[in-house]
Amino acid sequence: MSVKIAVDAMGGDNSPAVEVAGAVAACRQWACQVILTGDTAKIQAELDKHETNGLNIEIRHASEVVGMHDSPSDAVRKKKDSSLRVAFDLVKQGEACAVVSAGNSGAIMASGMHVFGRVKGVERPAIGTSLPNLNDQTMVLDMGANVDCKPSHLYQFAIMGSIYVEHVMGKARPRVGLLSNGEEEKKGNDLTREAHKLLKAADINYVGYVEGGDVYNGSVDVIVCDGFVGNVLLKVSEGLAVAISKMLKREIENRFMAKIGYLLSRPAFNAFRKRINPAEYGGAPLLGIAGTGIVCHGGTDPVAFSIAIRQAGEYAKIRIEEKLAASL
């Protein structure tokens, strides 16, 4: 990988330890090149805990940090030397090709729009997240950037998701569904019904309304919804994955025969745990900005962060924003 990734090293819940460990892992495993932005002394102290000889890692100092409670507008207007803003500016100046951050998602989106601008024809950029299904993965968007949407926004989310899944995930003519409370055309609300009309005329493989269960059964590749619904869906999914793992562990611990069965089935259980682990899916792309940005969960771990850095490099090479501009 020859592209260089700007990493906001101060944005996450456990920064800069997670970001530094993730960057080291990405550079060692996939030969990534990384610029860590933030407090130089704190970042260097974390780097000193790792073996970094031969790894292409730089530090770029930033005197400010965007907190989880900072408003997106304040992040853009008042914190121009934040680790987040410096990362985006590095891409704007041509020193890096993509940004990865586990910080305030609203601030990340606002900074991306301010520094990069939007792809021509895009009214609202969106955050897309890949969730595991029975066959592979389902891309869901928007996952929280836009809680109040118009039908035209959902239409554009569908185009963006379709293009991303086709070019990044390698699925030709991905199946796109609109999340609703039933598959019948009379279902939904004013927003989904109007969006449904637009999508039926779109040049994508639109299959109509889908329900919550379709997120995981593999019947579609892209699911579109507003950011309020998408964020609730994401949090429920994360909570369910944790609950299932804990319930299985509890049941196994309480039954002698189950313990024996677990020993025999351990490879299957480990594969299942890996399959539902959010870390395996890295970060969420910012779709619709005129550049490459990846958002990670604030509490992400080094494994997930390293995968997000790799994703950012792959995403930047494909130039999705150019393909999107040609489709809108």
N, C-alpha and C positions, 0 to 999 in steps of 0.2 A: 504494500500500500504506500503510495507516494504522497498522498494528500496529508495536510497538517490540520489537526483538530484543535480548536480553542476550547479549553475546558474551564468553566466557572468552578474554581476550587473551593469557594466559600458559601455556596448556596444551600447545601443540603443540611439535614438535621445533625449529621455527624461529620461535618466538614472541618478541616480538609482531609481528615484521615481516609474516608471512603473514596473521595475523588482521587487522591494520590495513589492509593492502593489499586484502584481501578485503572488508572492511567498506566501504572507500572505493568500491570497484568496485560493490558491491551498492547503495549509496546513490545513486551516480551513474547506474547503469543502470536500476534498478527503483524508485527513490525510497524505498528502505527507510529505517527509522529505527533507529539502533543505539546501545546503551550498551556501551562497552568496559570490562571489569572487569580490574583488575590494578594493577601499579605505574604510578602516574600519570606519573612522569618518563620512564620507558621508553616508555610508550605515546605520550606527547606528542612525544617525539623522533622516533618513526616517523611520526606524523601530519604533522609539519613537513616531511616529505619529499614530501608529496602536496598537491595543490590541493584544499582542502576547503571553499572558500567556497560557501555555500548548501546544504551537506550537513548533515543532521540526525544528528550524531555527538556523543555525550557520553562522558565518562570517569567511572568510579566507582572510587575507590581500594580496593585490597585488599592487605593486607600479607603474605599468604602465597601459596604456590604448591603445588599437588598435583603431585608428580612421578610419572613412569611407574612407579617402583618402590614407591610408597606403597601400602599395602594399602587397599582400599575402606573398611574399618572405621575406619582411622586418618584417612582423608580426611574422614569424617563426624564423628568424635568429637573429633579433635585439631586440625583445621585449619578452624575456624569462620569465619576471615576470609580464606580462600583466594579466589582469583579465581573458581574454580568455584562455591564455596558462595555467594559474593556474587551471582553471576549467577542462581542458582536462587532466592535470597531476593528478588531484584528482581521475579521473576515471582510469587512467593508474595504479595508486598506489593502487587501490582497495577501496578507501574511498568513492567513489560514483559510480553510475552505468550508468549515462548518463549526457550529457551536453546540456544546453539550452542557446541560445544567440540571441540577436536582433542586433548584430553587423555587421561588414563588412562580407558579405557572402563569398567572395573570401578568406578572411583570416580565416574564420571559416572552410571552406573546406580544405585549406592548412594545418591548425593546426591539423585537424582531421586526415588527411593523414600522417602527420609527426609523431604525437604522437601514433595513433592507427595503422597506416598502412592500406593497402587495403585488402579486402577480396581476397583470392587466386583466380585468374582467372579474376579479374576485372581490366580492363585497366584504366577506368575513372569513379570515383564515380559520382553520379548525385544528384541533388536536385529535390525532387518530391513534388508537391502541389496538394491538393484536391480542386476542384472547384465544385460548386453546379450544378446539372443538373435537369431535370424535374422529375426524380425518386429518386435520391439519391446524389451521388458524383462521379466525374470523377478524377482519378489520372493522372496528366500530368507531364512528365519528359523528358528531363532535363529543369529546369526553370532558367538556367543562369550560371551553373558551367562550362559548356563546350561550348563555342560559335563556335568552329571549331571541327567537329566530323568526324569520319570514320564510314563506315557501321557497323563494328564490335562493335563500341560504342553503336549505336542505338539498335543493337541486344541485347547487355547486359542490356541496359536500359529497354528493354521490359521484360527480365527475372526478373530483379529487381522489376519492377513495378507490375508484375503479382504475384510474391511471397508476396510482401508487401500487396497488396489488398486482397489476399487470407487469409493471416494469421493475419493481423491487422484489416482489415475492414470486414472480415468474408464472403467473396464472393468466392464460389467454382468455379474453372475454369473461372476466370474473362476474359472478352472479351478484346482483345488487338488490337488497331489500330495504324497505322503509319500515321502521319499527312502529308498531301500532298495537292496539288492544284486541286485534282479531284480523284474520286474513280477508274477510269479506269487505267489499268496497264501501259498504255503508258504515263500516267501523271508523274509528279514529276521531279526530277533532278538526276544527277548521284548518289548522296548520297542516296536518297530514293529508287531508283531502285535497287541498290546493296543491301541495307538493306532489301528491300522487299524479295529478293531471299533468304537471310539468314533466315528471319523470317518465311517464308513458310515451312522451314524444322525444325523449332524449336518445342520443346515439350511444347507448350503453346497454348492457345485458340486464335490464331491469325486470325483476320477477314479481314485483308488487309488494303488498303488505306482508310483513313477517311478525311473529310474536316473540316474546322473550326467550322461549325454549329454542328458537332457531339460532340463537347466538352460539349454542354449544353442540347442536346436532349435525353441523357440517352441511346444511342444505343451501347456505349462501356463503359468499366470500366477503361481502361488504354489507354492513348494516348502518343505516343512516338515522340519526335522531338529533334533537336539540341538545345543547350542552347540559341542561339541567337533568334531563332523563339519562343522558350518557354518563354523567358523573355519579348519579345514584347507582346505575347499573355496574359501574366499575367498582364502587365501594362494596356493594353487595357481593360481587364476584370475589373480591379479595377476602372479605370476611367469611364467605362460604368455604373457600379453599382452606383457610386456617381452621375453621370449625370441623370440617371433614377430617382433616389430619389428626386433630386432637381427639375427636370421637373414636376414630379407628384405634388410636394408641390406647385410649382408655378401655375400650372393649377387649383389646388384646391382653392388656395387663391384668384384667379382672377374670380371665378364663385360662385355665391351664392348657386345655387342648388348643386354644387359640394361639397360645405362645408357641406350641410345637408347630402349628400350621404356619405361623409367621416365619419361623426359622426356615421352613421349606419354601415359603413364598417371598422371601426377602428381596430377591432381584426384581420381582414384579412390583412390590411395594415401593422400592427405591425408584423404579422407572415411573410409577404413578406420581410420586412426590415431585420428581423432576418435571413431569408434564404440567402439573398445576402450579409450579413455582413461578411467580412473576419474574424472578431474576432471569429465567431462561429466555424471556422475550425482550430484555433490554429496556429501551426507552420508547417514547411516543413522538412521532414526527410532527412538526408544525407544518401543516399543509396550507398553501396559499400565500405564504410570504415569499418574496423574491430572493431566496437564499435557503441555506440548509440549517435547521435547528432541531435538536432532539431534547425532549423534556423527560427527566427521570423522576420517579417518586421521591419525595423528600427523605423518606427513610430507607432508600435503596441501599443495597450492599455492594461491595467491590466487584462481585461477579457480574451483577446486573449493569453496573456502571461501565465495566470493561466492554461488555457486549454493546452497550449504547455507543461507545466510542467507535467500535468497529462498524456499527450500523451507520453512523454519521459519515464515515469515510465512503462507504458503499453508496449511500444516498447522494452524496455530493458528486460522485463520479457520473451518476445517471442523469443529473440535471433535470429533475422532475419538474421544476418550475417552468422550464422551457416547453416541455411537453404539455403542461397544463395550460399555458398561455395559448398554445396552438389549438386547444380544444374548446376554449370558451369564447 
